[in-house]
């Protein structure tokens, strides 16, 4: 009697569950599929030899993903982005407040007002003092902060950051040259053109004088 033996790949569903599918933009059912190399006799798979690969398959759109997709939590990701944004805008406003070498009470008040509107939570004097101390100790952090913000924000979000910085710069009634240079530097980091920056400044000035 002759035996016909060999190997072949065989896909089986190892587990099922629910995950957030990026393509469906919703929580859907998934299959955790594994592909094994199996020994066969008369073309019938009889035993697993080794795992060739595994993946997650959405049961709604049938797209497949690497296993890491099961760790994806869009709500948590959004919270993390919001935290980065709020920390960033505090750092930007504080750095602008420090640019001319003096801290004005009106600038602090402006910083509080802007943060309240954006975050819907209050900044205390102690919060601002901590941010001032941090910015003085690590002035180079601003560049890293702007780079990180740029990767998360759209054009509207970047405009908001620049507007916040400019509002702080005019809070004491004048824009120091150092503040102007810092504003230009921030705009460049956000890939905002000179013409665009002038438009943002004009818009804020119009509101301030209205």
Protein Blocks (a to p, Z undefined) as FASTA:
>chain_A
ZZddddddddddfbgcddddfklopacddddddddddddeehiafbdfbdfbdcdddfkl
opacdfklmmpcfklmmmmmmmmmmmmmmmmmmmmmmmnopacfklmmmmmmmmmmmnop
acdfklmmmmmmmmmmmmmlmmmmmmmmmmmpcfklmmmmmmmmmmmmmmnopacfklmm
mmmmmmmmnopafklmmmmmmmmmmmmmZZ
